[in-house]
Amino acid sequence: MALIVQKYGGTSVGSVERIQAVAQRVYKTVKAGNSLVVVVSAMGKTTDGLVKLANEISTNPNRREMDMLLSTGEQVTIALLSMALQELGQPAISMTGAQVGIVTEAEHSRARILHIETTRLTRHIKAGKVVVVAGFQGTSSGGEMEITTLGRGGSDTSAVALAAALQANFCEIYTDVPGILTTDPRLVPEAQLMDAITCNEMLELASLGAKVLHPRAVEIARNYGVPLVVRSSWTDEPGTWVTSAKPQGRSLINLEIARPVDAVEFDTDQAKVALLRVPDKPGVAARLFGEIARQKVDVDLIIQSVHEGNSNDIAFTVTTPILKRAEAVAAAIAPALRSQSHPKFDEAEVMVENNIAKVSIVGAGMIGRPGVAAKMFATLAEAGVNIQMISTSEVKVSCVVNSAECDRAVTALRTAFEIEAGEQGSRGAGGDEGVGGDKLIFLSPSSPHHPPIRGVALDLNQARLAIRQLPDRPGMAAKLFGLLAEHNISVDMIIQSQRCRVIDGVPRRDIAFTVSQMDGENAKQMLIQVATELGWGEVVLDSAIAKVSIVGASMVGQPGVAAKMFEALAQHQINIQMIATSEIKISCVVAQEQGVKALQVIHNAFELAGNEKFVVPA
């Protein structure tokens, strides 16, 4: 007999008929010999309606009262679903987040779960009842007993957290799509259904705007090894399994705010090749990385900075043994790029650096926690370590530093994030983006069940900020991203220019990064205020951008993947403004009006389309 947690979203319980259909499904699962906890969202558009009511009363509703108001939506659903189950002869009891023991931070509208008191819940399960739980809500710790809500995607988060706390056999997320698709079916109707995906891949896709699962829910599943399946409410299809490695024992106390970093990894076997002043036009990255792929040169990080005039810099890292081959490819292609350059600009040049190392912090949900990267940069600054390149993903933040400073960097990071020596990532660790000594095992890249690219995502809600002429010395990234973290602004891509200019005896670089569009203007004004005081140059905001990304754990060791993505964009005259990569993701910033086209041509280039067309129900 299995203990299962099922979650049904708003559309799945949007009417009396749909609630009765959910009751039938739940009843059938219990009759098959399972114990069940069911987590539900508010019916249909109830939450939107409650928000509208609040806005009619107040232009800036009090957040405590908003939590009080919004938590009522789920209470309607739990009572109705419990009644529907009782009508079928199935004992059931409805419970609010507070009654079920979900204890959260006292942070209205975006609380994180601290722990779950499961005693009452377990008693009802043992008595043979289906426990129907209000998702999206909890109660604050301490004597106040304030009702709190978890923010967007909160019901997913509630369900996976309950599955972790109860050590359930698995958690089923029922939604209006048949599982996890290779991309958004509203943009590509032929998007293909996946039978399985790893938690790390899903974390990236979820944070990139794939709305099937919220990143916080995936983060809990990954941290606690909860088997997760996404299925359709309307069919009996098997859906998509989200798989994770068996985690090392992790406390269920401070469930969502436990330490964000699991391991520190480093790789001293790295070298950097940069092409400076290449033409800023479609096809340049495709030519360079196409040739790199033909020469079987495997690239690790790829960074393309914001352009200056009509030219860009592209830098990439490789392992030391293949540096000569990589350098030869770059040197051979540079003249071809020069001949296209406008005569008044400096010519493309190749720069090689082989005394570098990559240090990384690893853990789930990095991007959603703005303080984590800031703490890494501050730690390196305090240790006197200058950062040459930065790569960010949902599960890893990597910095390229001077190899002579690697040991100092690793020791400082291990102390700052309280990582024991036994949890330390080894030299050359990386590749699979697993954790410490508990690496994820992926299917072989050549396996037909695990192609190198699992999904393509588009984010049209980002803005890019660029700061010109930042002094190139330890502590600058720490100051910049520390300021953003203090204002709770999450940063996604971070790119430093490779070119260094000496102004008044101080070497300076440009730095660019992407934030949520709604944070763009605030971040710009805040940075302008401190720019003069800190000796920074101009702060430039561009909100008309789109970020298109490919995700796949098996792209490691396949040098042609980046080339194929860049070539697809070049063929359709889509110019790449920025490039940033991690081991399992490649992201390109393009003009906003070309975003949807970029997603479609990349999805097509990797032959991810299936034979069936998916229509998302209204």
N, C-alpha and C positions, 0 to 999 in steps of 0.2 A: 504494500500500500504506500503510495507516494503522498507527500505533503506538497501541495502546489499553491502558489500565489498567482491569481489571474488579475489582470488590470484591463478595464474597459474605458475607452475614451468617450468624450462628449457625444460624438456622432453615433457611437455604438449604443448609447442609452438615450438617444434624442427624442424618443416618443414612448408612449405606453406599450405600443406593439414591439418596439425594439427592446425595451426592458424585459418584456415577456419572453422574447427570443433569447436574450442573455440568460434569463432564469432557466430556460429549457437546456441550454448548453451546460450551465453550471450543474443542474440536476443530473444530466447524463454523465458528467465527469465524476460526481459523487457516487452514482450507482455503479460505476466501473471500479469502485473500491478505494477512491482517493479522499483525503481530507483537503478542505479548501478554504482559503482566505481570498476574498474578492475585493479588489480596490476599484472604486469608480470615480469618475469625474462628474462635474455638474452636467445636467442634460443640455445637449445641443449648444445653443448660443446663450445659455443662461448667464454665464459670467460676463459676457459682453453687455448683456441687458442690465446687469447690476452696476457695472462700471458707468454705463450711460446715465442711470438714475443718479448715481453719486455726482456725476459731472453737472447734472441739472441743478443739484443742490449747492455744489461748491466748485469753484474753479480750481481749487487746490485741496482736495479732500485729505483729512487727517489719516495718516497711514494705519494707525491703530483701528480706527473706525472702518477703514476699508477692509482690513482683515476680518473684522467682526461681520461685515456685510458679505464679503465674497465667500466666507466659509459656509454660509447658509446654502449655497448652490448644491454642494455635495450632499448636505443633509437631506435634501429632498430625494435625491437619487437613492441613497442607502436605505431610506425608509420604504420607498416604492419597490426596490428590488427585493428587500427582505419579505415584504408582503407577497410579492409574486412567487417567491420560493415557497413560502408557507402555504399558498394556494395549491401548489403542486404536492404538498405533503412533506416538504423537506424542511426540517427545523433550521431556522436561520435567525441571526441577531444582527441589528445594525449598530455600528459604533463610530463615533466621531474620532478625529485624530487624538483628542485629549483622552477619551475613554479607552482607546486602544493602547495608550501609553507612549505616543510619539513625542519625545521631549526635544525641544529645539532651543537655539539661541533666542534671546529676547530682541529679535531684529525683525520688525514688521515688514511684510511684503516680500522678503527675500531670505527668510531664516534657513539656516542649515541644521540638519538633524544631529543632535548630540548622542542620544541613545534611545532605545525602545524598551519599555518595561513590558515584558511578554507574559507575565504570570496570568493576568485575566484572560488574555487572548488564548493562551494554551489551555486554560480550564474549559473554555467554550468549545475549542476544537476537540478536546478529549470527550466532551459530552455529545459529540456527533453533530454539532451545529456548523453550518456555513457562516463564517463571520464576514459581514459586509462592511468594509471600512471606507470612510470618507478620505479620499486622496487629497493631496495638495495642502494639508493642514496639520498642525500640531499644537503643543502648548509649551510656553516658555518654562525654563527650569526656575527653581526658587519658589518662594511662597506666593508670587503674584498670580500664577496660573493664567497668564495672558494667552488668548487665542492668537496663533501666528499662522501665516501662510508661507509656502516654500518658493513662490515665484513661478515663472513660466515652466511648464513641463513637470510641475510638482507632483502630479499623480504618478507618473513614471517613477519619480524619485522615491515616493512613498512605497510603491509596490516592491521595488528592488531592495530597499532598505528593510522592509518587513521580511522579505525572502532571506536576506542575510542574517537578520536577528533570529529568525525561527530555524535557520539552517534548512530551509525548504529544499526539496529535490530539484525544483526549477521554478522559474518565474515566466509566465506567459503574458505578453503585452498584445492585447487585441486592438486592432485599429482598422481604418478604412482602406488600407492597401494590403496586398497579400503577403507582405514581408518587406525586406530591404532590397531596393532596386539599385541598379548601377548608376542611375541618376534620377532627377526629378521627372516623373512621367508627364507632368504638365508641359515640360519643355521638350522632352523626347518620349513620345507615346510608346516607342518600341523598347524602352528601357527594360533590361533583363532582370528577372528575379534571381537572387543569390540563394543557394541552399545554406551557406555558412559564411561567416566573416569573423575575424578576430576582434577582440575588444579594442585593441589599439587602432586598428583600421576604422572601426565604428566610431571611436572617440574623435578621430580626425574628421570623418564625414559629418558626425553630429555637430561638431563645433563649426564646421564650414557651412552649416545651414540646412543639412539634410534633416527634415523635421520629424522623421519617424520616431526617433528616440532622443531624449534630452541628454546632453553630455554628462550631467550630474548622475543620471541613472546608470549610464555606461561605466562611469568612474567607480561607483559603488560595486557594480558587478565585477569589474576588473580587480578591485582591491580585495574583495571577499570571495572571489571565485564562484559567483552565482551563475549557473547555467541559465541563459536568457533566450527566449524565442519570441519573434515578432510574427503574429499571424493575423489573418483577416477575420473580422467579426461575422462576415457573411458566408464563408465557405469552410470546408473541413480540410483545406490544403495544409501541408506541413509547415509552411512559413520558412523563416530564416533563423538559424541558430547563431547566437553571438557567443563565441567561445573565448575562454581565458585560461591561463596556466593556473594550476593549483597554487594559491598564494601561501606564503609563509604565515604562520599564526599571527593574526592581527586583532587587536582588542576591539570589541564592539562598543566600547566607551569612546566618546568623541568621534562617532561614526563618520561624519562628514567633514570634521575639521582635524582629523588625525594628521600627522606630519605629511606634507605634500611630496617630500622627496624620499624615494626608497633606496637610491644608490647614487654614487658618484662614479663615473666612468672616465677613462682617459685613453688616448691613443697617440703615442709619440712617433708612430711610423707614418707621418703625414708630410706632404709638401704642397705648396700653393703655386698655381700658375695664374697670372692675371693678364688679360689683354686690355690695355688702356686705350682710350680714345677710338673705339670702334664706331662706325656709323650708326646713328639712331634711326633704323628703318627695318621693316619686316624682312626676315630671312637671314639676318646675321647670326643669331644664336643657332638657327637650324643648320647653317653651313658649318659652323664651328663644331657643334656636337654631333652632326652627321659624320664628319671626318673622324672625330674622336671614336665614335661607335665602330666605324669601318676598321680602325686600327686596333679594335678590341681593348681600348683603354677604359677601365672602370673608374668612374668619377664618384666622389663622395658628396661633398657640399658644392652647390652652385649658387653664386650670388651675382645679381646684376643690379647695380645701384641706380639711383635717379640720374637722369641725363643732365648734361650741362652743355648748353649750345646744341649742336647737332651730333653729339657723340656720347657714348656710354662706356662704362668699364664692365667687363665680365670677368669674374674670378672663379676658380674651381680648385678643389683639393683632390689629391690622389695619394695612393700609398707610395712611399719612397722608391720601392723597386721599379715602378713604372714611370717615374718622373721623367726620365730621358725621353721615353716615347711620347709622353704628354707634351713635353716642351717642344719636341720636333714637330708635332702636329700643329701646335699654336704658332710656331715660327714659320711653318710652311703656309699657313692660311693668312697670316698677317698682311703680306704684300697684296694679296687679292682684295683684302678689305681696305688697304691704303689707297688702292687705285680708284676706289669708289668715293673716297673722302673728298670733301670740299677743300680746294687748295688752301684756303685761309686758315684751316684748322691744323693743329699738330697731327702728325701721322700716328697710326696705330703702332703700339709697341708692346713687346712681351716682357713681363716681369716675373721672375721665378724666385721663390723663397723656400729653402728646404729645412730650415731650423725651426719648424713649427710643431705644435702639438694641439690636439683637440681635447678639451675637458668638457664633460657633460654632467648635468644633473638629470635624473630620471624619476618619473612619478606621473600619476594620472592627473589630468585637469590643470595643467600648468597655465594655459592661456586665460582660463576663467579666474585665476588668482593673481592679480597684477603684482602683488608683493613678492612673489617667488623669484621671478627673473630679476627684479630690482635688488633683492637680497643677494642673489648670486653675483651681480655686477658690483655691489657694494663690498662684498667679501673679497673679490679679486682686487678691487681698488685699495682696500686696507692692506692687502698683502703686497701692494706695489706691482701688480700684474696688469699690463696693458692688453686690451682686447683688440684683436685685428679683424676678426669676422664673427658674426653672431648668426646662429640658426635656431629658429624656434618651432616647436610643434606642441601638440596637446600632451605628449608624453615625454618630451625631452627638450632641454635648452642646452645648446652647445656653443662654446666659445673657442675660437682659434687664438692661441697665445704663443709666445716664444718658447721653444722646447726647453730652454734652460730654466724657465719659470714653472714648468709643468708640476714638479713635485710640490713646490710651494703652493701652487694653486689648488692642487688636490687636497693637501693637508688642511688648508684653510676652509675649503668647501665642506670637507668631512666634519670638521669641528662645528662650522656654522649650522649645518643641517642635522647634526647629531647622528652621523652614520658611523656605525661600528666598523672596525677593520674587516670583519668577516663579510660585511654587506657590500664591500667595496667592489665596483666594477673593475675588471682587469685591463691590462694594457691591450689596446686593440679591440676592446669590447665595443659592441655596437652592432650594426647590421640588422639584428632582429628586433631591436628595441624591446627586449625583455627586461627583466629587473634583476640586478645583482646576480646571485647564484641561482636564480629560479627562472631561467630563460624560457621564453615561449617557444614552442616547437611548431614550426609552420610546415605545411606540405611543400614538397620540392617545387621550385619555380617552374619546372617543366611539366608539372602535373596539370592535366587538363582541368582538374577541379579547382586549381588555384592559379589562375593567370596572373601575370605581373601586376596588372591594374584591376582593382576591384570596383572602383567607382570614380565618377567625375562629379565635382560639386562646384556650384557658382554662388558667390556672395556678392550681392549688389548693394549691400548695406555698409560698405566700408568707405573710409576716407583716408587719404594719405597726408601725413605731415612731413615736411622736410625742414631740417635746420641746417643752414649753410655755415660753414667755417667754424665748426666746433673744435676747440683745442684738442690735439691728439695726445692725451696723457691719461694715466690711470685716474679713475674717479669720475670722468665725464658721463659715461653711460649710467653709472650708479646714480649720479645727481639727477640726470634727466628722467630715468625710469622710476627712481624713487619718488620724484615729484608727482609723476602720473599715478603711481600706486597710492600715494597719500590722498589723491582725489578720486580713488577707486576707478581709474580708467584702465581697462584691459587693453593690452597691446598685442597685435598678432605678428605680422612680419616685421623684422627689424633688419635694416641693411645699412652698412657703413660703406662709403665710397672707398675705392682702392687708392685713388689719387690723393696725394698729400700736398698741400700748398703751404709754403712758409710765408707768413704775413707778420711783419714787425718782429721777426726772429722766432715766432711761434709756429710749429707745424700744425696744420688744421685739416680736418676732413669734413665732408658733409655726412649727415646721417638722416635716413628716412625710415618711417614706420607707419603701419596702418592701424587704425582704431575704428570702433563703431562710428557710423556716420553721425549718430546723435551725440557722440562725445567730441566730434571734430572741432566745432567752433569754440567750445569751452576750453579744450586742450590748447588750441591755438592762442586764445587770449591769455591763458595762464602762463604759457611759455614765453609770449612776447613780454609779459611783465618782468620775467626773471632774466631774459636774454642779455640785456645790457649789463646788468649786475654781474652775470657770470661770464661775460666776454664772448657770447655767442653772436652769430650773424643773423641774417633774416630768417623768419619763420614763415613757411609757405604751406597753405592748405589747399588740397584738391579733392573735392567730393565727387567729381564725375569719373570715378574709377570702378572697375569690377575686378574681382579676384577669382580666377578659375584654377582649380586644383585637381590633380590626379592623386589617388591614394592606393597603395598596395604594398603589403609586407614583402612580397617576392620581387620587388623591382631591384633590390640589392643584387649586385653582380650581373646586371643586365644593362650594359652601357647604351643600348639603343633606345631605351625608354624615353629619356629626356629629348633625344634627337627627334623621335617620332612626334612628340607633343609640339615641339617648336616648329617642325616642318608643317604640321597640320595648320598651325596658325599662319605661317608664312605663305602657304598656298592660297589662303583667303585674304592676304594683305592685312592681317591683323598684327599691329605692332606691339611688341612686348616692352612694357615700360620698366618693370622690375621682375626679377626672378629670385625666389628663395626656396631652398630644399631642406628636407630632413631625410632620414633613411627611408621613411615610408610615404613621403609626400613631396610633390613638386607643385609650387604655386607660381602663377604668373599674374601680374597686374596688367590689365589692358584698359582701353577707353570704355566707359560705362555702356555706351550705345552698341559696343561690339561684344558685350559680355555673353548674351544668350547665344549668339552665333559661335563664339569661341567654345562654349560648352558643347554645342551640337557637333562641331567639326572634330573636336578631340574625342568625344564619345564614339563618333563614326570611325576615326582613325584607328582606335584600339579594338574595333569590331565588337563592341559591347552590346549591340542591339540584339534583341531576341526576335522570335517570329510572331509574338503575340503583342497586341496593343493594349495598354492598361488605361482605363478611364477612371479617374479619381472621382468618387461620388461627391456630390455637392454637400 
